[in-house]
Structures are given as structure tokens and as C-alpha cells.
Amino acid sequence: MPIATQLDIPLPGVESLDAVHYWAESAAETRGEVFTKPEVAGFILDLVGWRVGKNLLSKRLLEPSCGSGDFLMPALRRLLEDAPHATTEQLEPCLCAVEVNRVAYDSLKQRVSVELEQSGFSTPEIQTLTDAWLHHADFLSRPFTTRFTHVVGNPPYLRIESLPRPLMQRYRAQFRTMYDRADLYIAFFEKGLSLLEPEGKLGYICANRWIKNRYGGPLREMIAEAFHMETYVDFTGVDAFHGEVIAYPAVTVIRNGSGNSTRVIEKEDIYSEALPELAECLLNHRPDPRIKEMNGIADSRAPWLLSNASRLTVIQHLERTLPTLEEAGCKVGIGVATGADKVYIGTDAELDVEPERKLRLLTRRDLKNNRVEWTGKYVLNPFDGDRPGLVDPHDFPRFKAYLDTHRDQIQDRHVAKKNPHTWFKTIDRIYPALSGTPKLVIPDIQGEPQVAYDNGEFYPHHNLYYITASEWDLRALQTVLRSRLANAFVATYSLRMRGDCLRFQAQYLRRIRLPRWSTLSSELQTTLKSLAESDDIPRIEDTVRSLYGLDETDWNALCAD
């Protein structure tokens, strides 16, 4: 698919429904604005090549969502130092900054005016340059008549549900990468990249979620088609912003051209004073143990694996030589979502319905030290066994009375409004046979693998994933999934969450490679089963390492970041 140009005109009929309409007078946190520290802005300007001595008069730099000029001000100072005798006419095309908020725009205009005055420009010249450079507008909907050699900045981090609905609809219609639950910064990537001249460079500091997750797929595809990621620096834990930021940030430099090798710096203790030296190493390809050269990371929509190169080598070897978890006879699923847990979930006494209308429920709180310690919760089951359809409430008087008591809460759910004739069903289909099926249960978000065995007593809640097996012994599989091997597969593909936790979701669990049960010796099978709930972690690790035939070096490479 060709890259859509952003040298365009606004969509007809919706010109007023841009970000200025909503955010011209808003607070910074409302519009997802975070201010970048000068050292970080300077680092990005270095990496994209906006440096003194680079004939900056011949270049054009754009800062989208510029705020008070975290990037524009140092870029202006470098421009004036590089061309101290430049005329107003020569300077006019060099800079462009767009800001949606009136207060931030006025502040930036004042800062630029003072800088130009101190450099000897007259009042009319200052007015000419600020008019040419600064724009109070919505970057995403503003048309441009020129392209840029450099695009730099810190796009707003705003979740899709925080956008006013008309604005969300406009952006989804305008940008092909605004897919699924894409956050707003995705559109800033697409438009910024589409405004680059050939060989031009974009440098953003931004949340890194898009390099692996589902909604980043179209952006990864766009870059793989026509651009090249030159540099990726993980800024997790780096004090890069004024104020606390929850998202895991990264500095990304992307060029409008072809290439194969990407310079990657994984999560490091990076200090502000070291950034200029680090930039020199990256730009001049100096040997540095912090910098890894990775080839061919952009593979269409597939996740981009940019961390822990040594671990990735081992993971890719296992992927080439072993079947997936499901190919080895296992099945991964997720527990039930009800849409109204306060109504559908409770103790035996709280759910005053017929016994056949409730199932014993397993939740995250029921798992402790890789064991099930049930706290006594049940879930209502409105389905007619494993057959299609719901039960008739009139056949179960207590169940019907309970539904009638909570009718307002149940019918207020989206699933009930969408299907008014089946208003009391849970969001997910309940299959009672799953309760009686032995399975492993794994919480979604966790720091270390927590894997518990259910011998066929419980139904899992939606914050638990479960694994059943037709070939593998589940106790033996529990040992494997508690090891660093399983954690390494998930860490390779999952995004890091707050508290340095991973998402043990089905899509990542399915990537785990597993030898076929029939190929294991009876001795190894017995040992794996015996270690299922053991606290002897060294023995678990040694046994699983033996199972996969990995030497000590490769096994150590599997340690998480």
C-alpha cells in the first residue's frame, strides 16, 4: 500500500472538529502533553543530524505538538550559531512548529522573540520570523505545502478513549495507522513520516508500546515498506521529562530511505550528562558495549524484537527447531468476562440461586505460591450446559428472582443492549465442562511466572489464562512454565507494564516452544512431574535446561531484562 501524503487539505465538512476546537484552552495533562528535558531534546537533535556545522540553512525542521518549544528552542539556537549572518529571508523556511494550545503557543512566541532580539533582529524581522515559524493549529489536521528534512519532538501520549468522539472519527478516517485501540501518538508518527523528504529523519521520544502490540501493526508495516529505523534507545527509567511519566519511553530515529542495520541501546542506566557522548558513539559507529547492531528487525506487521539480543538468538533457535505449545498438544484459553462482576460473582450465600446455576470460580486472588487456595467465589452460569443457548429462567425460580432483582445493572451492560433478547448472558460463553477439566491457570499481569494446577474443580475468571493438554502431563508442564524458559518467551514478545511486569496473555503463551512429550525419557518425565510445586528453583532450572538441551551460556541468556 503506498504511503498517503500529508501535503493535503482538511477533510470536507469537519474542518471545525480538530484539536484546537477541544484543547486550545485545556490543561497539559488533558491533551497528553509532557515536557522534555533539554538534555534529551539535544540528544535527539544530535541523532537526527540537526547540528552546528551541517549547513542548517539548507534544512527544514518541524516540531509537531511543540508546547513551549522543548525542541524548537535548542534547534533555533543551533541554527543561529550555524548561520550567524543569515538574513530573515534565508531563515524563514528553516523552522516550523505547531501547537494546539493557546497558552503554550503564546509562551513559545515570547521565547522565540526574546532569543531573536538577543541575536540582533529588529522588531519587524522578529514578527516576520515568528509568523513564518509558529502555528497555532492542530498538527494532525493542518495541511502542509512543503516537506521537511527533520521532524523531531515528543508526541502527546493520549489513549484513544480520551479523545472526543468526533476527533477520534476524524483521525481514524485520515490515518491508516489509527488501528484497533491505537493511542494518539501513532497518528503523529504517520503524519511526521509522510512529511519527510527523501533521506529525511524523524526523531521522537515516545511510548514504546507500538513496537510490539497489536495496534502498532499498521505503523510497523508502513515503516517496513518505505522507511528504515536507524536508532532505538530504550529510555525506561531515564529521567527524561519534567514530571512523572508512567509510559515506557524510547528514543526512535527513522529515516525516509532503505536500510537493514539498526543501532539499539537496551535499558541502561543512562544519565543526562552522558547523552552527548552516547550520541557521538551512535553517530560515528564507535565500538561501545551498550550499542548493539541488529539486522532486519522490520518484518511487516510482526512485533519488532529490539531488546536482549543474546536472548533473542536463543529464542529464535528454539522457534526454528521445536513445535509451539499448541502444536505439542496443548490448548490456551482465557476465563470468563461477565460485564458485571458485582452481580455475577459472589459467595455461595450471596448468589442465592439453584446449585446448577453457579460454578466455583477461580480468580487471581486464589493463586498463592503456584498453588490454588480457593476463597469461595462462584460465578452465575446462564447457559444451558455445553449446548447452544441460554436456560429459561422460569425453570429456575431462584435464578429468575436473582436476575429480576439485578435487572437494571445487568441490562445496562453493552452486551445486553446489543442483544436485548438474551439480556442476562455473560459477555463470554460459559462451557461448564471446562470446570471439570484439569488445567493450568496463569494470571495475566505478573513479574515472575505464577502457574497453578487445577485438577478439575474450577472455572477461570477473565484475568486468568488456562492451558489444557492432550499429550503433555500438566504437572510436568507446570514445571516448564515456572522456569525462566517460559518467562523468556513472554518477555521477548510482551510489553513491559508498570512495576516491570509482563503480560502472560494467550498470544504470548502460544509462542512458547515445547518438545513433544513422547520424545522425553521416562526419567525426565518423572522428574518434571515431581518438581511441579517444588520450591527448589535451581533444580527446576537445571531440569528444564536439560529438557531443552541448552548449554549454560544460552540458558543464562534467557534471563529477563
C-alpha positions, 0 to 999 in steps of 0.5 A: 500500500503506498504511503498517503501524503500529508501535503493535503487539505482538511477533510470536507465538512469537519474542518471545525472538529480538530484539536484546537476546537477541544484543547486550545484552552485545556490543561497539559495533562488533558491533551497528553502533553509532557515536557522534555528535558533539554538534555534529551531534546539535544540528544535527539537533535544530535541523532537526527543530524540537526547540528552546528556545522551541517549547513542548517540553512539548507534544512527544514525542521518541524516540531509537531505538538511543540508546547513551549518549544522543548525542541524548537528552542535548542534547534533555533539556537543551533541554527543561529550559531550555524548561520550567524549572518543569515538574513530573515529571508534565508531563515524563514523556511528553516523552522516550523512548529505547531501547537494546539494550545493557546497558552503554550503557543503564546509562551513559545512566541515570547521565547522565540522573540526574546532569543531573536532580539538577543541575536540582533533582529529588529522588531519587524524581522522578529514578527516576520520570523515568528509568523513564518515559524509558529502555528497555532493549529492542530498538527494532525489536521493542518495541511502542509505545502512543503516537506521537511528534512527533520521532524523531531519532538515528543508526541502527546501520549493520549489513549484513544478513549480520551479523545472526543468522539468526533476527533477520534472519527476524524483521525481514524478516517485520515490515518491508516495507522489509527488501528484497533485501540491505537493511542494518539501518538501513532497518528503523529508518527504517520503524519511526521513520516509522510512529511519527510523528504527523501533521506529525511529523519524523524526523531521522537521520544515516545511510548514504546508500546507500538513496537510490539502490540497489536495496534502498532501493526499498521505503523510497523508495516508502513515503516517496513515498506518505505522507511528504515529505523536507524536508532532505538534507545530504550529510555525506561527509567531515564529521567527524561521529562519534567514530571512523572511519566508512567509510559515506557519511553524510547528514543526512535530515529527513522529515516525516509530511505532503505536500510537493514542495520539498526543501532539499539541501546537496551535499558541502561542506566543512562544519565543526562550528562552522558547523552552527548557522548552516547550520541557521538558513539551512535553517530560515528559507529564507535565500538561501545558495549551498550550499542548493539547492531541488529539486522532486519528487525522490520518484518511487516506487521510482526512485533519488532524484537529490539531488546536482549539480543543474546536472548533473542538468538536463543529464542529464535533457535528454539522457534526454528527447531521445536513445535509451539505449545499448541502444536505439542498438544496443548490448548490456551484459553482465557476465563470468563468476562461477565460485564458485571462482576458485582452481580455475577460473582459472589459467595455461595450465600450471596448468589442465592440461586439453584446449585446448577446455576453457579460454578466455583470460580477461580480468580487471581486472588486464589493463586498463592505460591503456584498453588490454588487456595480457593476463597469461595467465589462462584460465578452465575452460569446462564447457559444451558450446559455445553449446548447452544443457548441460554436456560429459561429462567422460569425453570429456575425460580431462584435464578429468575428472582436473582436476575429480576432483582439485578435487572437494571445493572445487568441490562445496562451492560453493552452486551445486553443492549446489543442483544436485548433478547438474551439480556442476562448472558455473560459477555463470554460463553460459559462451557461448564465442562471446562470446570471439570477439566484439569488445567493450568491457570496463569494470571495475566499481569505478573513479574515472575511466572505464577502457574497453578494446577487445577485438577478439575474443580474450577472455572477461570475468571477473565484475568486468568489464562488456562492451558489444557493438554492432550499429550503433555502431563500438566504437572510436568508442564507446570514445571516448564512454565515456572522456569525462566524458559517460559518467562523468556518467551513472554518477555521477548514478545510482551510489553513491559507494564508498570512495576516491570511486569509482563503480560502472560496473555494467550498470544504470548503463551502460544509462542512458547516452544515445547518438545513433544512429550513422547520424545522425553525419557521416562526419567525426565518425565518423572522428574518434571512431574515431581518438581511441579510445586517444588520450591527448589528453583535451581533444580527446576532450572537445571531440569528444564535446561536439560529438557531443552538441551541448552548449554549454560551460556544460552540458558543464562541468556534467557534471563529477563531484562 
